[in-house]
Amino acid sequence: MKKKFPSISVSSGIIATKVRYIDINGIFLKTIDKTVKSVPLEEQTKQLSHIMKKLPAAGETIRFLTSKDGFSSIAFIDYIGWAEGIDEMYVSTFRIGVRQAEDIKLLYERGRIKSAMFITGRMKSTQTERYNYFDQVKEIFDSCGFWMSDFSNHSKVFLFKTEKNYYILETSANLNENPQIEQYILTNSKEIYDFYYQFFQTVKNSGEKYRNS
């Protein structure tokens, strides 16, 4: 029997849209600079907090553009983790960095993330003896009891269920340090959350035999 996927219908006035002018020229110039610089997570989260002020209310969407000196995907996890605490987190991304995995483990150890699931894009088959990122990341997540698997996946979607809210982050960015222009769409909607949740559950329930193959 086919599972019934939830339909998404947005009535007038549900999505609150606010447009602010941003320094596109500044984003472009920072990103064409080839100097590689790692921005500390604390600084990234402060940048995000300064721009966003507060998390979106139910039905609201906030959109972002960043350059390589801006915040990355991990900043959203850190921000939501400390702001509300994450009961369930689901992450679909092409790549995960070891440093970002360690940041997530720290949030888990401090009680800011209770459970998490991660889907990556063939990290295991492309790693080398020197760059064994998949094995390192999986070892970190295994120590937290998190579920992680490797598929032909290129999507970048993050789900965050907190005590009262359902956040969805749709982005072009992987969960690593990737100095390029990136886009982020952060929405608070149970309907959209449930739509993507079906994807994660299908992978977990139906794809166990293909896990890490």
C-alpha positions in Angstrom: 0.0 0.0 0.0 1.3 3.4 -1.0 2.0 5.9 1.8 0.0 9.1 1.6 2.3 12.0 1.5 1.1 15.3 3.1 -0.1 18.0 0.7 1.2 21.5 1.2 -1.3 24.3 0.7 -0.3 27.8 1.7 -3.3 30.2 2.1 -2.9 33.9 1.6 -1.1 35.7 4.4 0.6 32.5 5.9 4.0 33.3 4.5 5.4 36.6 5.8 7.9 38.0 3.4 10.3 40.9 4.2 12.9 42.1 1.7 15.9 44.0 2.9 18.7 45.4 0.7 22.0 43.7 1.1 25.5 44.4 -0.1 25.6 42.1 -3.1 28.8 43.8 -4.3 30.5 43.1 -1.0 29.4 39.5 -1.1 30.8 39.1 -4.6 34.2 40.8 -3.8 34.7 38.7 -0.6 34.1 35.5 -2.5 36.4 36.1 -5.5 39.2 36.7 -3.0 41.1 33.4 -3.1 42.4 33.7 0.4 41.1 30.8 2.5 40.0 31.8 6.0 38.2 29.7 8.6 35.6 31.7 10.5 35.1 30.5 14.1 31.6 29.1 14.8 31.0 31.6 17.5 31.6 34.5 15.1 29.4 32.9 12.5 26.5 32.5 14.9 26.9 36.1 16.0 26.7 37.2 12.4 23.5 35.2 11.9 22.0 36.5 15.1 22.7 40.1 14.1 21.0 39.7 10.7 18.1 37.5 11.8 17.4 39.0 15.3 15.0 36.1 16.0 13.9 32.8 14.5 10.9 32.9 12.2 7.4 32.5 13.7 5.1 29.8 12.5 4.4 30.4 8.8 7.3 32.8 8.3 10.3 32.4 5.9 13.6 34.2 6.0 16.0 34.2 3.0 19.8 34.8 3.2 22.8 35.2 0.9 26.3 34.9 2.3 29.9 35.0 1.1 32.9 33.0 2.3 33.5 35.3 5.3 29.9 34.9 6.3 28.1 32.2 8.3 27.6 28.6 7.0 25.1 25.8 7.6 26.6 24.9 11.0 25.7 28.4 12.3 22.0 27.6 11.9 22.3 24.4 13.9 24.3 26.2 16.6 21.8 29.1 16.7 18.7 27.0 16.9 20.3 24.5 19.4 21.1 27.3 21.9 18.0 29.3 21.3 15.4 26.5 21.7 17.1 23.2 21.9 16.6 20.6 19.2 14.5 17.5 20.0 15.0 15.9 16.5 17.3 17.0 13.7 17.5 15.6 10.2 20.2 16.5 7.8 20.6 15.8 4.1 23.8 17.1 2.6 26.4 16.1 0.0 29.4 16.5 2.4 29.9 16.9 6.2 33.1 18.3 7.6 34.9 16.8 10.6 35.0 20.1 12.4 31.3 20.6 11.9 30.6 17.0 13.2 32.6 17.9 16.3 30.6 21.1 16.8 27.4 19.0 16.6 28.7 16.5 19.1 29.4 19.3 21.5 25.8 20.5 21.2 24.7 16.9 21.9 27.0 16.6 25.0 25.5 19.9 26.3 22.0 18.7 25.9 21.1 21.0 23.0 20.5 18.2 20.5 18.7 15.1 21.5 18.6 13.0 18.4 19.9 13.3 14.8 19.9 11.6 11.4 22.4 12.3 8.6 22.3 11.4 4.9 25.4 12.2 2.8 26.3 11.9 -0.9 28.7 9.0 -1.4 31.4 10.4 1.0 32.5 6.8 1.8 33.2 5.8 -1.8 35.2 9.0 -2.6 37.4 9.1 0.5 41.0 8.2 0.5 43.4 6.8 3.1 44.6 10.3 3.8 41.2 12.0 3.6 38.9 9.6 5.3 36.3 12.1 6.2 33.3 9.7 6.1 34.9 7.3 8.7 35.9 10.2 10.9 32.5 11.8 10.8 30.7 8.5 11.3 32.8 7.7 14.3 31.9 11.0 15.9 28.2 10.6 15.2 28.2 6.9 16.4 29.5 8.1 19.7 26.3 10.2 20.0 24.0 7.4 18.9 23.2 9.4 15.7 22.1 7.6 12.5 24.2 8.3 9.4 24.2 6.8 5.9 25.7 7.3 2.5 23.6 7.5 -0.7 23.6 9.0 -4.2 22.4 12.3 -2.6 23.0 15.9 -3.5 20.1 17.6 -1.7 20.8 20.0 1.2 17.8 20.1 3.6 17.9 20.4 7.4 15.0 19.8 9.7 14.8 21.0 13.3 12.0 20.0 15.6 12.0 21.9 18.8 9.5 22.0 21.7 7.1 24.2 19.9 8.4 24.8 16.3 9.3 23.0 13.1 12.1 24.7 11.2 13.3 23.8 7.7 16.6 25.0 6.2 16.8 24.7 2.4 20.2 25.7 1.1 22.9 25.4 -1.6 25.6 24.9 1.1 27.0 21.6 2.4 27.6 21.0 6.1 31.2 22.0 5.9 33.5 24.9 5.3 32.9 25.8 1.7 34.0 29.4 0.7 31.5 30.2 -2.0 28.4 32.4 -2.4 25.6 30.4 -0.7 21.8 30.8 -0.3 19.7 29.8 2.7 15.9 29.7 3.2 14.7 29.2 6.8 11.0 28.4 7.3 8.9 27.6 10.3 6.1 25.3 9.0 4.9 21.9 10.2 3.4 21.1 6.8 6.7 21.6 5.0 8.6 19.8 7.8 6.3 16.8 7.4 6.8 16.8 3.6 10.6 16.5 4.0 10.3 14.2 7.0 8.7 11.6 4.7 11.9 11.6 2.7 14.1 10.9 5.7 11.9 8.2 7.0 11.8 6.5 3.6 15.6 6.4 3.5 15.8 5.1 7.0 13.1 2.5 6.8 13.5 1.3 3.2 17.1 1.9 2.6 18.7 0.0 5.6 20.0 -2.8 3.3 21.7 -0.2 1.0 23.2 1.7 3.9 26.9 2.7 3.3 27.0 0.3 0.3 
